[in-house]
Amino acid sequence: MNKKHKGTCLCGKVAFEIIGTFERFFLCHCEYCRKDTGSTHAANLFSTTAKLIWLSGEDNIKTFDFESSGHIKSFCLDCGSALPNIQMHGSLLVVPAGCLDTDISIAPQGHIYFSHKANWDNDLHKIQIFEELPL
């Protein structure tokens, strides 16, 4: 039985559905993904079999292939939220995990390009945790 996942961008103008399963889930620390996210890593789900269906806002999506390098990012033109895209000549669906509105059953399977991690990306599990912005 195929799983069904739904997702949206932050402003809600773009909505999509994914039918199928995710085979891989990686946290990427490459310099491109750090720039894309403004964070320590990107969290991306990968599938060679799942289907992407745009429910709304497809005309509000921009896809950017950095210097034709294969580092591809799709995002909402209004809010900038990362969105799914098709890569590798149509054979790979890449879904930013944070854009999904449904739970997933797969956990991250590894860190990739870890040698490229930010110099401040160390022992983050040891720092204090706040439920809200502590001002």
N, CA, C and O atoms as a GROMACS GRO file, in nm:
protein
  540
    1MET      N    1   0.083  -0.118   0.000
    1MET     CA    2   0.000   0.000   0.000
    1MET      C    3   0.089   0.125   0.000
    1MET      O    4   0.181   0.136   0.081
    2ASN      N    5   0.060   0.217  -0.089
    2ASN     CA    6   0.137   0.340  -0.096
    2ASN      C    7   0.096   0.436   0.014
    2ASN      O    8  -0.022   0.450   0.046
    3LYS      N    9   0.194   0.501   0.070
    3LYS     CA   10   0.167   0.603   0.170
    3LYS      C   11   0.135   0.734   0.100
    3LYS      O   12   0.176   0.756  -0.015
    4LYS      N   13   0.063   0.820   0.169
    4LYS     CA   14   0.029   0.951   0.114
    4LYS      C   15   0.075   1.057   0.213
    4LYS      O   16   0.044   1.050   0.332
    5HIS      N   17   0.150   1.154   0.163
    5HIS     CA   18   0.197   1.265   0.246
    5HIS      C   19   0.151   1.395   0.183
    5HIS      O   20   0.142   1.407   0.060
    6LYS      N   21   0.121   1.492   0.268
    6LYS     CA   22   0.082   1.624   0.220
    6LYS      C   23   0.178   1.727   0.277
    6LYS      O   24   0.237   1.708   0.384
    7GLY      N   25   0.194   1.836   0.202
    7GLY     CA   26   0.282   1.942   0.247
    7GLY      C   27   0.243   2.075   0.188
    7GLY      O   28   0.167   2.082   0.092
    8THR      N   29   0.297   2.180   0.248
    8THR     CA   30   0.271   2.316   0.202
    8THR      C   31   0.394   2.401   0.228
    8THR      O   32   0.486   2.362   0.301
    9CYS      N   33   0.394   2.518   0.166
    9CYS     CA   34   0.494   2.618   0.199
    9CYS      C   35   0.445   2.695   0.322
    9CYS      O   36   0.333   2.673   0.368
   10LEU      N   37   0.527   2.783   0.374
   10LEU     CA   38   0.492   2.858   0.494
   10LEU      C   39   0.369   2.946   0.475
   10LEU      O   40   0.284   2.952   0.564
   11CYS      N   41   0.358   3.013   0.360
   11CYS     CA   42   0.244   3.103   0.339
   11CYS      C   43   0.118   3.030   0.292
   11CYS      O   44   0.010   3.088   0.288
   12GLY      N   45   0.132   2.902   0.256
   12GLY     CA   46   0.017   2.822   0.217
   12GLY      C   47  -0.025   2.833   0.072
   12GLY      O   48  -0.122   2.769   0.031
   13LYS      N   49   0.046   2.912  -0.007
   13LYS     CA   50   0.008   2.926  -0.148
   13LYS      C   51   0.040   2.802  -0.230
   13LYS      O   52  -0.026   2.775  -0.330
   14VAL      N   53   0.142   2.728  -0.188
   14VAL     CA   54   0.180   2.606  -0.258
   14VAL      C   55   0.144   2.486  -0.171
   14VAL      O   56   0.179   2.480  -0.053
   15ALA      N   57   0.073   2.391  -0.231
   15ALA     CA   58   0.036   2.268  -0.162
   15ALA      C   59   0.064   2.151  -0.254
   15ALA      O   60   0.052   2.162  -0.375
   16PHE      N   61   0.103   2.039  -0.194
   16PHE     CA   62   0.137   1.922  -0.274
   16PHE      C   63   0.105   1.794  -0.198
   16PHE      O   64   0.079   1.795  -0.077
   17GLU      N   65   0.108   1.685  -0.272
   17GLU     CA   66   0.086   1.553  -0.217
   17GLU      C   67   0.193   1.461  -0.272
   17GLU      O   68   0.234   1.475  -0.388
   18ILE      N   69   0.238   1.370  -0.191
   18ILE     CA   70   0.335   1.270  -0.235
   18ILE      C   71   0.272   1.133  -0.212
   18ILE      O   72   0.229   1.102  -0.101
   19ILE      N   73   0.268   1.054  -0.317
   19ILE     CA   74   0.215   0.918  -0.308
   19ILE      C   75   0.333   0.822  -0.320
   19ILE      O   76   0.401   0.820  -0.422
   20GLY      N   77   0.356   0.744  -0.217
   20GLY     CA   78   0.466   0.648  -0.220
   20GLY      C   79   0.548   0.655  -0.092
   20GLY      O   80   0.508   0.718   0.006
   21THR      N   81   0.660   0.589  -0.096
   21THR     CA   82   0.745   0.580   0.023
   21THR      C   83   0.880   0.648  -0.001
   21THR      O   84   0.927   0.660  -0.114
   22PHE      N   85   0.938   0.691   0.108
   22PHE     CA   86   1.072   0.748   0.103
   22PHE      C   87   1.172   0.637   0.134
   22PHE      O   88   1.157   0.564   0.232
   23GLU      N   89   1.273   0.626   0.050
   23GLU     CA   90   1.373   0.522   0.067
   23GLU      C   91   1.490   0.565   0.153
   23GLU      O   92   1.551   0.484   0.223
   24ARG      N   93   1.521   0.694   0.148
   24ARG     CA   94   1.638   0.745   0.220
   24ARG      C   95   1.604   0.878   0.285
   24ARG      O   96   1.515   0.951   0.240
   25PHE      N   97   1.677   0.909   0.393
   25PHE     CA   98   1.662   1.035   0.465
   25PHE      C   99   1.800   1.074   0.516
   25PHE      O  100   1.856   1.007   0.603
   26PHE      N  101   1.854   1.183   0.462
   26PHE     CA  102   1.988   1.226   0.500
   26PHE      C  103   1.988   1.370   0.548
   26PHE      O  104   1.906   1.452   0.506
   27LEU      N  105   2.081   1.400   0.636
   27LEU     CA  106   2.109   1.535   0.682
   27LEU      C  107   2.238   1.578   0.613
   27LEU      O  108   2.345   1.524   0.640
   28CYS      N  109   2.227   1.676   0.524
   28CYS     CA  110   2.340   1.715   0.440
   28CYS      C  111   2.407   1.841   0.495
   28CYS      O  112   2.342   1.943   0.517
   29HIS      N  113   2.538   1.832   0.517
   29HIS     CA  114   2.616   1.942   0.573
   29HIS      C  115   2.700   2.014   0.469
   29HIS      O  116   2.788   2.093   0.505
   30CYS      N  117   2.678   1.989   0.341
   30CYS     CA  118   2.759   2.055   0.238
   30CYS      C  119   2.738   2.206   0.243
   30CYS      O  120   2.636   2.254   0.294
   31GLU      N  121   2.833   2.280   0.191
   31GLU     CA  122   2.824   2.426   0.197
   31GLU      C  123   2.702   2.480   0.123
   31GLU      O  124   2.650   2.585   0.160
   32TYR      N  125   2.657   2.412   0.018
   32TYR     CA  126   2.539   2.458  -0.054
   32TYR      C  127   2.413   2.441   0.032
   32TYR      O  128   2.331   2.533   0.039
   33CYS      N  129   2.397   2.327   0.095
   33CYS     CA  130   2.279   2.304   0.178
   33CYS      C  131   2.279   2.396   0.300
   33CYS      O  132   2.173   2.440   0.344
   34ARG      N  133   2.397   2.425   0.355
   34ARG     CA  134   2.402   2.519   0.467
   34ARG      C  135   2.359   2.658   0.422
   34ARG      O  136   2.289   2.728   0.495
   35LYS      N  137   2.400   2.699   0.302
   35LYS     CA  138   2.356   2.828   0.248
   35LYS      C  139   2.206   2.829   0.222
   35LYS      O  140   2.136   2.925   0.256
   36ASP      N  141   2.155   2.720   0.162
   36ASP     CA  142   2.011   2.709   0.133
   36ASP      C  143   1.925   2.725   0.257
   36ASP      O  144   1.823   2.793   0.254
   37THR      N  145   1.967   2.661   0.366
   37THR     CA  146   1.885   2.656   0.486
   37THR      C  147   1.920   2.764   0.588
   37THR      O  148   1.838   2.799   0.672
   38GLY      N  149   2.042   2.816   0.580
   38GLY     CA  150   2.087   2.908   0.683
   38GLY      C  151   2.110   2.837   0.815
   38GLY      O  152   2.108   2.900   0.921
   39SER      N  153   2.132   2.707   0.810
   39SER     CA  154   2.143   2.627   0.931
   39SER      C  155   2.260   2.528   0.918
   39SER      O  156   2.340   2.537   0.825
   40THR      N  157   2.268   2.436   1.012
   40THR     CA  158   2.377   2.338   1.012
   40THR      C  159   2.368   2.239   0.898
   40THR      O  160   2.470   2.188   0.852
   41HIS      N  161   2.246   2.211   0.853
   41HIS     CA  162   2.228   2.108   0.750
   41HIS      C  163   2.090   2.117   0.687
   41HIS      O  164   1.999   2.182   0.740
   42ALA      N  165   2.076   2.052   0.575
   42ALA     CA  166   1.945   2.031   0.514
   42ALA      C  167   1.898   1.891   0.553
   42ALA      O  168   1.980   1.801   0.568
   43ALA      N  169   1.768   1.874   0.569
   43ALA     CA  170   1.709   1.745   0.602
   43ALA      C  171   1.622   1.705   0.484
   43ALA      O  172   1.510   1.755   0.469
   44ASN      N  173   1.671   1.613   0.400
   44ASN     CA  174   1.601   1.578   0.277
   44ASN      C  175   1.565   1.430   0.271
   44ASN      O  176   1.644   1.342   0.308
   45LEU      N  177   1.443   1.407   0.224
   45LEU     CA  178   1.393   1.272   0.197
   45LEU      C  179   1.410   1.243   0.049
   45LEU      O  180   1.398   1.333  -0.034
   46PHE      N  181   1.439   1.117   0.016
   46PHE     CA  182   1.464   1.078  -0.122
   46PHE      C  183   1.378   0.958  -0.159
   46PHE      O  184   1.358   0.867  -0.080
   47SER      N  185   1.327   0.961  -0.284
   47SER     CA  186   1.251   0.847  -0.335
   47SER      C  187   1.271   0.834  -0.485
   47SER      O  188   1.272   0.932  -0.558
   48THR      N  189   1.287   0.711  -0.529
   48THR     CA  190   1.296   0.683  -0.673
   48THR      C  191   1.162   0.634  -0.728
   48THR      O  192   1.148   0.614  -0.848
   49THR      N  193   1.064   0.616  -0.639
   49THR     CA  194   0.936   0.560  -0.682
   49THR      C  195   0.815   0.647  -0.650
   49THR      O  196   0.712   0.633  -0.716
   50ALA      N  197   0.823   0.735  -0.552
   50ALA     CA  198   0.708   0.816  -0.510
   50ALA      C  199   0.673   0.918  -0.619
   50ALA      O  200   0.759   0.959  -0.697
   51LYS      N  201   0.548   0.956  -0.621
   51LYS     CA  202   0.498   1.053  -0.719
   51LYS      C  203   0.462   1.184  -0.649
   51LYS      O  204   0.402   1.184  -0.541
   52LEU      N  205   0.499   1.294  -0.711
   52LEU     CA  206   0.470   1.428  -0.662
   52LEU      C  207   0.352   1.485  -0.738
   52LEU      O  208   0.353   1.487  -0.861
   53ILE      N  209   0.251   1.532  -0.666
   53ILE     CA  210   0.134   1.593  -0.727
   53ILE      C  211   0.117   1.732  -0.667
   53ILE      O  212   0.102   1.747  -0.546
   54TRP      N  213   0.120   1.834  -0.752
   54TRP     CA  214   0.098   1.971  -0.706
   54TRP      C  215  -0.052   1.993  -0.692
   54TRP      O  216  -0.126   1.972  -0.788
   55LEU      N  217  -0.098   2.034  -0.575
   55LEU     CA  218  -0.240   2.059  -0.550
   55LEU      C  219  -0.276   2.205  -0.575
   55LEU      O  220  -0.387   2.235  -0.618
   56SER      N  221  -0.183   2.295  -0.548
   56SER     CA  222  -0.206   2.438  -0.574
   56SER      C  223  -0.072   2.511  -0.576
   56SER      O  224   0.025   2.465  -0.516
   57GLY      N  225  -0.071   2.624  -0.645
   57GLY     CA  226   0.044   2.712  -0.642
   57GLY      C  227   0.164   2.672  -0.726
   57GLY      O  228   0.273   2.726  -0.707
   58GLU      N  229   0.147   2.578  -0.818
   58GLU     CA  230   0.262   2.532  -0.897
   58GLU      C  231   0.328   2.647  -0.973
   58GLU      O  232   0.449   2.645  -0.997
   59ASP      N  233   0.249   2.746  -1.012
   59ASP     CA  234   0.304   2.861  -1.083
   59ASP      C  235   0.378   2.957  -0.989
   59ASP      O  236   0.436   3.056  -1.035
   60ASN      N  237   0.376   2.929  -0.861
   60ASN     CA  238   0.442   3.013  -0.761
   60ASN      C  239   0.572   2.950  -0.712
   60ASN      O  240   0.626   2.987  -0.608
   61ILE      N  241   0.624   2.853  -0.790
   61ILE     CA  242   0.745   2.782  -0.753
   61ILE      C  243   0.858   2.820  -0.847
   61ILE      O  244   0.840   2.827  -0.968
   62LYS      N  245   0.974   2.843  -0.790
   62LYS     CA  246   1.096   2.864  -0.868
   62LYS      C  247   1.190   2.749  -0.835
   62LYS      O  248   1.204   2.709  -0.720
   63THR      N  249   1.255   2.696  -0.939
   63THR     CA  250   1.356   2.592  -0.920
   63THR      C  251   1.490   2.649  -0.964
   63THR      O  252   1.504   2.704  -1.073
   64PHE      N  253   1.587   2.636  -0.876
   64PHE     CA  254   1.719   2.693  -0.895
   64PHE      C  255   1.823   2.581  -0.896
   64PHE      O  256   1.833   2.505  -0.800
   65ASP      N  257   1.900   2.572  -1.003
   65ASP     CA  258   2.009   2.474  -1.015
   65ASP      C  259   2.138   2.555  -1.009
   65ASP      O  260   2.178   2.617  -1.107
   66PHE      N  261   2.203   2.552  -0.894
   66PHE     CA  262   2.322   2.634  -0.872
   66PHE      C  263   2.432   2.602  -0.972
   66PHE      O  264   2.490   2.493  -0.971
   67GLU      N  265   2.458   2.698  -1.060
   67GLU     CA  266   2.563   2.687  -1.162
   67GLU      C  267   2.558   2.554  -1.238
   67GLU      O  268   2.661   2.500  -1.276
   68SER      N  269   2.436   2.503  -1.259
   68SER     CA  270   2.416   2.374  -1.327
   68SER      C  271   2.497   2.262  -1.263
   68SER      O  272   2.543   2.170  -1.330
   69SER      N  273   2.514   2.273  -1.131
   69SER     CA  274   2.596   2.176  -1.057
   69SER      C  275   2.518   2.052  -1.015
   69SER      O  276   2.577   1.952  -0.973
   70GLY      N  277   2.386   2.058  -1.028
   70GLY     CA  278   2.304   1.948  -0.977
   70GLY      C  279   2.256   1.975  -0.836
   70GLY      O  280   2.175   1.900  -0.782
   71HIS      N  281   2.306   2.083  -0.775
   71HIS     CA  282   2.251   2.124  -0.645
   71HIS      C  283   2.126   2.205  -0.676
   71HIS      O  284   2.133   2.322  -0.713
   72ILE      N  285   2.011   2.140  -0.660
   72ILE     CA  286   1.884   2.196  -0.704
   72ILE      C  287   1.795   2.226  -0.584
   72ILE      O  288   1.782   2.144  -0.493
   73LYS      N  289   1.735   2.343  -0.585
   73LYS     CA  290   1.643   2.382  -0.479
   73LYS      C  291   1.518   2.442  -0.543
   73LYS      O  292   1.527   2.526  -0.633
   74SER      N  293   1.403   2.397  -0.497
   74SER     CA  294   1.276   2.458  -0.537
   74SER      C  295   1.219   2.528  -0.416
   74SER      O  296   1.234   2.483  -0.302
   75PHE      N  297   1.153   2.643  -0.442
   75PHE     CA  298   1.101   2.721  -0.330
   75PHE      C  299   0.984   2.806  -0.375
   75PHE      O  300   0.966   2.834  -0.494
   76CYS      N  301   0.902   2.848  -0.278
   76CYS     CA  302   0.788   2.936  -0.303
   76CYS      C  303   0.840   3.076  -0.330
   76CYS      O  304   0.925   3.127  -0.256
   77LEU      N  305   0.789   3.139  -0.434
   77LEU     CA  306   0.832   3.274  -0.470
   77LEU      C  307   0.788   3.379  -0.368
   77LEU      O  308   0.850   3.485  -0.359
   78ASP      N  309   0.684   3.351  -0.290
   78ASP     CA  310   0.638   3.449  -0.192
   78ASP      C  311   0.708   3.435  -0.057
   78ASP      O  312   0.761   3.533  -0.005
   79CYS      N  313   0.711   3.315  -0.001
   79CYS     CA  314   0.766   3.301   0.134
   79CYS      C  315   0.906   3.238   0.137
   79CYS      O  316   0.972   3.240   0.241
   80GLY      N  317   0.952   3.184   0.026
   80GLY     CA  318   1.086   3.128   0.020
   80GLY      C  319   1.100   2.987   0.075
   80GLY      O  320   1.211   2.933   0.078
   81SER      N  321   0.991   2.927   0.120
   81SER     CA  322   0.998   2.792   0.177
   81SER      C  323   1.051   2.691   0.077
   81SER      O  324   1.015   2.694  -0.040
   82ALA      N  325   1.135   2.602   0.125
   82ALA     CA  326   1.187   2.493   0.042
   82ALA      C  327   1.074   2.397   0.006
   82ALA      O  328   0.988   2.368   0.089
   83LEU      N  329   1.077   2.348  -0.118
   83LEU     CA  330   0.972   2.259  -0.169
   83LEU      C  331   1.034   2.142  -0.243
   83LEU      O  332   1.152   2.146  -0.279
   84PRO      N  333   0.956   2.036  -0.266
   84PRO     CA  334   1.008   1.919  -0.337
   84PRO      C  335   1.050   1.951  -0.480
   84PRO      O  336   1.003   2.048  -0.540
   85ASN      N  337   1.138   1.870  -0.533
   85ASN     CA  338   1.174   1.881  -0.674
   85ASN      C  339   1.218   1.746  -0.726
   85ASN      O  340   1.251   1.654  -0.651
   86ILE      N  341   1.217   1.737  -0.858
   86ILE     CA  342   1.259   1.615  -0.928
   86ILE      C  343   1.399   1.638  -0.981
   86ILE      O  344   1.427   1.740  -1.044
   87GLN      N  345   1.488   1.542  -0.955
   87GLN     CA  346   1.627   1.554  -0.997
   87GLN      C  347   1.671   1.431  -1.075
   87GLN      O  348   1.594   1.336  -1.093
   88MET      N  349   1.794   1.433  -1.119
   88MET     CA  350   1.858   1.321  -1.189
   88MET      C  351   1.774   1.275  -1.307
   88MET      O  352   1.741   1.157  -1.318
   89HIS      N  353   1.739   1.369  -1.394
   89HIS     CA  354   1.665   1.342  -1.517
   89HIS      C  355   1.533   1.272  -1.489
   89HIS      O  356   1.491   1.182  -1.563
   90GLY      N  357   1.467   1.313  -1.379
   90GLY     CA  358   1.335   1.260  -1.347
   90GLY      C  359   1.334   1.133  -1.265
   90GLY      O  360   1.226   1.078  -1.240
   91SER      N  361   1.450   1.084  -1.223
   91SER     CA  362   1.453   0.956  -1.153
   91SER      C  363   1.457   0.969  -1.001
   91SER      O  364   1.451   0.867  -0.931
   92LEU      N  365   1.466   1.091  -0.948
   92LEU     CA  366   1.480   1.107  -0.802
   92LEU      C  367   1.393   1.223  -0.754
   92LEU      O  368   1.405   1.336  -0.801
   93LEU      N  369   1.306   1.193  -0.659
   93LEU     CA  370   1.226   1.294  -0.592
   93LEU      C  371   1.298   1.331  -0.463
   93LEU      O  372   1.331   1.245  -0.382
   94VAL      N  373   1.324   1.461  -0.445
   94VAL     CA  374   1.389   1.512  -0.324
   94VAL      C  375   1.289   1.600  -0.252
   94VAL      O  376   1.236   1.695  -0.309
   95VAL      N  377   1.263   1.568  -0.125
   95VAL     CA  378   1.163   1.640  -0.048
   95VAL      C  379   1.227   1.694   0.080
   95VAL      O  380   1.272   1.615   0.164
   96PRO      N  381   1.231   1.827   0.097
   96PRO     CA  382   1.276   1.882   0.224
   96PRO      C  383   1.181   1.835   0.335
   96PRO      O  384   1.061   1.861   0.327
   97ALA      N  385   1.232   1.768   0.435
   97ALA     CA  386   1.147   1.707   0.537
   97ALA      C  387   1.059   1.809   0.608
   97ALA      O  388   0.946   1.778   0.646
   98GLY      N  389   1.108   1.929   0.626
   98GLY     CA  390   1.034   2.031   0.699
   98GLY      C  391   0.912   2.086   0.627
   98GLY      O  392   0.830   2.153   0.690
   99CYS      N  393   0.898   2.060   0.498
   99CYS     CA  394   0.781   2.112   0.426
   99CYS      C  395   0.662   2.018   0.433
   99CYS      O  396   0.553   2.051   0.386
  100LEU      N  397   0.680   1.900   0.491
  100LEU     CA  398   0.569   1.806   0.503
  100LEU      C  399   0.480   1.842   0.621
  100LEU      O  400   0.529   1.883   0.727
  101ASP      N  401   0.352   1.828   0.603
  101ASP     CA  402   0.255   1.853   0.710
  101ASP      C  403   0.209   1.723   0.775
  101ASP      O  404   0.134   1.725   0.873
  102THR      N  405   0.253   1.611   0.721
  102THR     CA  406   0.216   1.480   0.775
  102THR      C  407   0.340   1.416   0.837
  102THR      O  408   0.453   1.448   0.799
  103ASP      N  409   0.317   1.327   0.931
  103ASP     CA  410   0.428   1.255   0.994
  103ASP      C  411   0.488   1.156   0.896
  103ASP      O  412   0.420   1.107   0.805
  104ILE      N  413   0.616   1.128   0.914
  104ILE     CA  414   0.684   1.028   0.832
  104ILE      C  415   0.732   0.915   0.922
  104ILE      O  416   0.753   0.934   1.042
  105SER      N  417   0.748   0.798   0.864
  105SER     CA  418   0.787   0.682   0.944
  105SER      C  419   0.936   0.652   0.934
  105SER      O  420   0.985   0.561   1.000
  106ILE      N  421   1.009   0.726   0.853
  106ILE     CA  422   1.151   0.702   0.836
  106ILE      C  423   1.229   0.806   0.918
  106ILE      O  424   1.193   0.923   0.921
  107ALA      N  425   1.335   0.761   0.984
  107ALA     CA  426   1.422   0.850   1.061
  107ALA      C  427   1.546   0.881   0.978
  107ALA      O  428   1.579   0.806   0.886
  108PRO      N  429   1.614   0.992   1.009
  108PRO     CA  430   1.739   1.019   0.936
  108PRO      C  431   1.834   0.899   0.944
  108PRO      O  432   1.850   0.838   1.050
  109GLN      N  433   1.895   0.867   0.831
  109GLN     CA  434   1.982   0.750   0.823
  109GLN      C  435   2.130   0.786   0.828
  109GLN      O  436   2.216   0.699   0.838
  110GLY      N  437   2.158   0.916   0.821
  110GLY     CA  438   2.298   0.954   0.830
  110GLY      C  439   2.321   1.099   0.795
  110GLY      O  440   2.236   1.166   0.737
  111HIS      N  441   2.440   1.144   0.834
  111HIS     CA  442   2.489   1.277   0.797
  111HIS      C  443   2.573   1.259   0.671
  111HIS      O  444   2.656   1.169   0.665
  112ILE      N  445   2.552   1.344   0.572
  112ILE     CA  446   2.635   1.338   0.451
  112ILE      C  447   2.713   1.468   0.436
  112ILE      O  448   2.672   1.573   0.486
  113TYR      N  449   2.826   1.459   0.368
  113TYR     CA  450   2.919   1.572   0.352
  113TYR      C  451   2.955   1.631   0.488
  113TYR      O  452   2.965   1.753   0.504
  114PHE      N  453   2.974   1.543   0.585
  114PHE     CA  454   3.000   1.584   0.722
  114PHE      C  455   3.134   1.657   0.736
  114PHE      O  456   3.151   1.739   0.827
  115SER      N  457   3.227   1.628   0.649
  115SER     CA  458   3.356   1.698   0.656
  115SER      C  459   3.342   1.844   0.618
  115SER      O  460   3.435   1.923   0.638
  116HIS      N  461   3.228   1.882   0.562
  116HIS     CA  462   3.202   2.021   0.523
  116HIS      C  463   3.121   2.097   0.629
  116HIS      O  464   3.082   2.212   0.607
  117LYS      N  465   3.097   2.035   0.743
  117LYS     CA  466   3.010   2.097   0.843
  117LYS      C  467   3.069   2.229   0.892
  117LYS      O  468   3.190   2.252   0.885
  118ALA      N  469   2.981   2.316   0.942
  118ALA     CA  470   3.022   2.446   0.996
  118ALA      C  471   3.110   2.426   1.120
  118ALA      O  472   3.093   2.329   1.193
  119ASN      N  473   3.203   2.518   1.142
  119ASN     CA  474   3.294   2.502   1.256
  119ASN      C  475   3.222   2.515   1.390
  119ASN      O  476   3.276   2.474   1.493
  120TRP      N  477   3.102   2.572   1.391
  120TRP     CA  478   3.025   2.585   1.515
  120TRP      C  479   2.927   2.471   1.536
  120TRP      O  480   2.852   2.470   1.633
  121ASP      N  481   2.928   2.376   1.446
  121ASP     CA  482   2.836   2.260   1.451
  121ASP      C  483   2.903   2.147   1.530
  121ASP      O  484   2.938   2.043   1.475
  122ASN      N  485   2.918   2.170   1.660
  122ASN     CA  486   2.980   2.071   1.748
  122ASN      C  487   2.903   2.063   1.879
  122ASN      O  488   2.868   2.166   1.937
  123ASP      N  489   2.876   1.944   1.925
  123ASP     CA  490   2.813   1.921   2.056
  123ASP      C  491   2.684   2.001   2.075
  123ASP      O  492   2.656   2.046   2.186
  124LEU      N  493   2.607   2.018   1.970
  124LEU     CA  494   2.484   2.096   1.980
  124LEU      C  495   2.382   2.032   2.073
  124LEU      O  496   2.295   2.100   2.127
  125HIS      N  497   2.393   1.901   2.093
  125HIS     CA  498   2.302   1.832   2.184
  125HIS      C  499   2.327   1.870   2.330
  125HIS      O  500   2.245   1.840   2.416
  126LYS      N  501   2.441   1.935   2.359
  126LYS     CA  502   2.477   1.970   2.496
  126LYS      C  503   2.429   2.110   2.539
  126LYS      O  504   2.435   2.143   2.657
  127ILE      N  505   2.384   2.190   2.445
  127ILE     CA  506   2.346   2.327   2.482
  127ILE      C  507   2.205   2.331   2.539
  127ILE      O  508   2.125   2.239   2.519
  128GLN      N  509   2.175   2.438   2.611
  128GLN     CA  510   2.046   2.453   2.679
  128GLN      C  511   1.931   2.452   2.579
  128GLN      O  512   1.944   2.502   2.467
  129ILE      N  513   1.820   2.395   2.620
  129ILE     CA  514   1.699   2.386   2.537
  129ILE      C  515   1.593   2.481   2.593
  129ILE      O  516   1.567   2.482   2.713
  130PHE      N  517   1.532   2.560   2.504
  130PHE     CA  518   1.424   2.652   2.540
  130PHE      C  519   1.303   2.616   2.455
  130PHE      O  520   1.317   2.581   2.338
  131GLU      N  521   1.184   2.624   2.513
  131GLU     CA  522   1.061   2.597   2.439
  131GLU      C  523   1.017   2.717   2.355
  131GLU      O  524   0.942   2.702   2.260
  132GLU      N  525   1.066   2.838   2.392
  132GLU     CA  526   1.034   2.961   2.320
  132GLU      C  527   1.158   3.049   2.319
  132GLU      O  528   1.257   3.017   2.385
  133LEU      N  529   1.152   3.160   2.246
  133LEU     CA  530   1.263   3.255   2.242
  133LEU      C  531   1.282   3.316   2.381
  133LEU      O  532   1.192   3.381   2.432
  134PRO      N  533   1.399   3.296   2.442
  134PRO     CA  534   1.419   3.340   2.581
  134PRO      C  535   1.464   3.486   2.591
  134PRO      O  536   1.582   3.512   2.616
  135LEU      N  537   1.373   3.578   2.573
  135LEU     CA  538   1.407   3.720   2.583
  135LEU      C  539   1.366   3.778   2.717
  135LEU      O  540   1.388   3.897   2.742
   0.00000   0.00000   0.00000
